Amino acid sequence: MVKLKFNISPITLQNQGKLIEIYKEVFSGHPWHEDKICLVCKSQYTSNPCERYDSNRLSGAIENDCREKYAIREGIFLLPENGLEKCFGCEQDLELADFYPDFVDHKKLIEESTKKPGFFGVMILDGEKTIGFTWGYQIPEKRTASVNFPAVRPMLLEKGLIPEKTFYGAETGVLDTYQNIGLGNAIVSKRVTAAKEGGFSYYVSRTINPYMHLITDALFSGEKGKLLFKDPERGSSWFSWNLEDFDPAQAKKRIECLA
């Protein structure tokens, strides 16, 4: 197994400034492209090319422009270099805002997350540079900047999940230039391990990224996440895994790839 020279550091109230700095850059990139948003219909726009870390040479980033592929992804449009007069989504005069912090205040999101009961989070660093992160916490009673938990809690109960026994895998991201070399696997493994060791019964997540499902399924003995419901505000899908199926050996193997 190849050892990668990266370090993992816990997210704390004292170092969350580093996380705030990198959060917007991560989610404006692949595969989220939360870059710009139409103020009228909330359609997303992106002009960012995607890059990948050269996992064969491990010597730097290589450009891999996937903008054409993502032009057909539902709800996300390519922003031409010369701009647009009309929105593709609502056909109104296009007025764009930054997804972060104009649409979602990522600073508030991070600050409130670190104070939640059962919070666990780590950042991954290349030297002094923060390049990725993951965190989660017990399903809370109050809404956050990104999730309407008062609406979600009864939906969980209808599916047999007790909120106080359910760990929410909130956010995971790695910079474009460091993807595809196992870093997401490692930090998600740390997060699910923390949920198991914290005495939770279920692990849930809300994501549009299919790769995250592959990562998570492998940590639960290959058991696929159970589709629960559509988010009452965002429309994205919620999934759950039973922590009785958690495979600690698989998680340890993934974490050990880091030097």
N, C-alpha and C positions, 0 to 999 in steps of 0.2 A: 504494500500500500504506500502510495506517495505521500510524504509528509509535506504539508503546506505551511509556509512561514507566516502565519497569522495568529493573532491573539484575541481572546474573548474577555470582555470586561463587563461586570454588572452595570446596569443602568441605575443611577442613583439621583437624588435631588440635586446633588452637587455637580454631576457631570452631564446633566440632561441638555445643557447648552450645545454640546457637540452633536447630540441627536437632532436637535432643532435645526442645526445648520445643514445636516445631510438629508433630512427627511424629504424636503421639497425636491431635491435633485434626484433622489431615488424614484419617487413616484411620478415624476415627469418623464421618466424613461420607460423602457420595456419591462413588463408587458402592459403596464397600466396606462401610460401616456396621459396622466392627469396634469396637463400642461396649461391649456386655456379652456374657457367655458363661455358659451353664449349666455348673456345675462337674461335673455327672453325665455328660451326653451331649455336651457341647461345642457345642450349638446356639447360634447367635448371636441376640441381641436388639438392637433399636434403637428409640429413641424420638425420634431427631433428625429435624427437618424438613430438607429440602434447600433450599439457596439457590443462586442463580446471579448472576453479574455481569451487569449490564445492558449488553450489548455494543452496543446501539443508542445509548444516551446516554453510556456510559462515565463515569457519574457516581456509581455506587454499587451496592450490592447490592439485589436484589429477591427476595422470598420466592417459592419455587416448591416447594410441599409435595408430595414424591413418595413419601411413606410408604406410601400405598395401593398404588402400583405395586410397591414393593419388598416388600410383605407376602407376595407369592406367589413371591418368589425362593427357590430351594431353600436350605434351611439357615439362613434368616434370618426372624425373626418380629418382629412389632410388639409392643412392650411398652405395654400400655394405661396411661393416666395413673394409674389406681387400682391398678396392679400385677397380679400373678398369684399364685395359690396353687400351681398345678401347671404344670410345663414342658410346652409344646406338643410338644416332641420326644420326651421319655422318659416323660412323665406322672408323674414323681416330684415331690416337694415342691421348688418352685423355689428354688434358691440361686444367685444371680448374682455374678459377679466382673467386674472391669474387664478387657477384652481386653488392654489395655496398662496396667500392666506385669505383671498377675497371671498372664495366660496366656502372653504373649510379653513378655519383658523388652526393650523397645525401646532402652533405654540401652545394654545389652550388645550388641544387634544392631548399633547404629550404631558403637559403639567398635571392635568386631571388624572391621566392614566396612572402615573407613578404614585398617586395617593390612594388608589383603589385597594380594597381588601384582597389579599391573595396575590398582589402584583408580583410578577417575575419578568425580568427583562435583561437582555444582554446586547452589547454592541460588539461588532467584530472590527478589528483594527489591522491595518497594514502599516506597521511602524506607529507613527503618531496619527495617522489619517484614519478617520472613521469611514468604513466602506459598506456597512450593513448593520442590521438590527432585527430583533424580534422581541415581542412582549405580549403579555396577556394577564388576565386577572379573573377573579370570581365574578359571575354575572351580578352586576350591581342593581340597585333599586332605581337610581336616578339616571336620566338620559345623559349622554356625553355629546361632544361636538360632532360625532359621526354616527351614533347609534341611539335610537329611541328605545331604551331598555324597558320603560314602563309598558310599552306596547309589545315588546318581545317576550317578556317574562310569562304572561299568560299563555302565549303561543308555545313556549317551552313546556309549561305544565300540562298542556293538552297532549303533548307528545310523551309525557311520562318523565320528563327531566326536571328535577328539583333545582331551581336556580342557585341555591346556596351550595349545592354539590356539583355545580357545573363550572368548568374552567373555560373562559372565552379566549381563544387564540386571536388576539386583536390585530396585530400588525407584524408583517415580516417584509423586509426588502433588502436587496443587494444592488449596488451600483452596476449599471450595464457592463462596465468594463471588467467586472469581477464575477460575472455570472457563468454558470456551466462548469464550475470546478469543485462543486460540493459544499460551498459555504452555506447555502440555504439549507441543505440537508443537515449540516452540523448544528446550526443555531436553532432550527425547528426541533431537532432531537433534544437539545437542551431544554426547550420550552415544554415539550410534552413530558419529559422526565420530571420536571419541576411540578407539573400538574399531578402526575401520579404520586410523587413523594409528598405532595401537599394534602393528600387524602381525598382528592376529588373523585367522583364516580364517572363523570362524563367530560368529554372534551368537544367543544363546538367551535366552528369557524364560519365566517361569511366572506366568500372570495369569488372573484370572476376568473382567477388564474388556475387553469387545469393542472399545471405543474405542481401547485401546492397540494392538490389532492393526491397526486402520485407520491409525493414526499411523505404525506401523513399516513396514507394507506399502508405503506411499507412498515411504519412504526407500530401498526396494529395487526401484525401477523397477516398482512395482506387483506384484512377485512376492509371493504370499501365503506366510506362514510355514508351514513344514512341521510338522504334528503329529507329535511324537516319542513321547510316552508320558504316562501319568498319574503324578503325583508319588507316591512310595512311602508318604508319610506324610499329606499333605494331600489327595490325590486330585485336585488341580487339574492342568491340562494344561500340558505343556512344548512350546514351539515353537522352531524354528530358522530362520535366514536365512543365506544364503551371502553373505559380505561382498564377493565379486566382483560382486554385483549392486547394491552400494551406489551411490546417485546423489548425489554431492557437491553438485551444483548445486541440487537440491531441498532438501538440508539447509541450504545457505547461505541460500537464499531464506527459509526458515522462521526462521532465527536472526536475519536482518536486520530482522525486523519489530519487534525490540526497540530502543528508543532507546539 
